[in-house]
Amino acid sequence: MTLEQFCDVLKQAADQVYHFESMGDSAGEHIVWQETSGRGIYGGNRRKGAVKIIQVDLYTKDESGELLGKLLEVLDTDEVAFTEPVTTYEKETGYIRHTVECEVV
């Protein structure tokens, strides 16, 4: 899966999806994603491909978790490996941030 295809997957969950940082004051719910690391895939003593580790941050003010459920559903449907979300509250902005680490081949 290319990074562009991964971004398209995220757009199935939210209307506002940004790479690296949100543009200005994003109103409402939005997703920010970025590559954080990666590792090679080897076979027969040769590099056969790579796994990209991507951090996805979902920002919302809705405590119901509805958008988080939608995000996890689209990741699962598109067969993206991901960790369980880590949730924090950002007092300065009032946003709830759900962080999910994904692996894309």
N, C-alpha and C positions, 0 to 999 in steps of 0.2 A: 504494500500500500504506500503510495506516495504521500508527501505531506499535504499536497493539495486535496487528495482524496480524503485524508484524515480530517481536514478542515471542513469538507463537505459533510462528513458524518456529524461533526459538531453542529453544523447549521441545521440539521434535522431536529435538534433539541432546543435551540435558541435562535432568535432573529439577529441578535448582536453578538458576533464572534470576532475576536481580535487576536492577532499574533503579537506576542511580546508584551504589549500594554494596550489599555483601552484609550480611545481617542477622546481626550478632554473629560468632561463630566458626563459619563454615560448615565442616562436616565433609565432606571429600571434594571431588570435582570440582564446579565451579560456573562459571556465566557471569555477568558483570556487564556491562551495556551502558548507554551514555549518548549522547545527541545532543551533537555537538561543534560543528557549524556547518551551513550550508546555503547554497543559492543559488537564485535565481529562474530560471524557464524562461520565455522571452519569445518571442512570435510576433505579427506584425502590430502592433508597437509597444505591446503589452499583456502584462501578466504572465499567463501561462497555467497556472502551477503552481509547484511548488518541489521541489528535491532536498534531502533531509535527509542529512547526513553523520553516521554513527553509529559509535562506537568500541565494539567487542566484545572483552572480555577473558575468555579462557577460562583458568581456574586448574585445574591438575591436578598430581598427584604421579606420574602414570604416564608413564614415558619413551617408551613405545611410539608415542605419537601417535595412538592409536586414536580417542579422542574428538575430536581436532582434525580427523581425516579425516572423521568423521561430521558435524561442524559445517560444514566446507567443502562436503560433499555436499548437505546440506539447503539451504544458501545457494544453491548452483548449481541445484538442482532447482526452487527457488522463484524463480529468475531474479533474485536479488539480486546487484548488482555489488559486488565486493569485491577488496581488495588481497591480495597474498601475505602470510601471517602473519609477524610479527616476534616472535621468541621470546626471552624473558629468564628468568633464574633468580632467584628472590627468596630470598636466603640466610636472611633473618629468619624466614620462614614455611615454607621448604622447598618452596614451590610453583613449578612451571614456569608461566609466564604467556605465552600466545599471544595477541597483539593483532592483530585484523583490522579494517580500516576498511571500512565498507559504505556504499553509496549507495542510498537508497530514494526513489522518486518517489510 
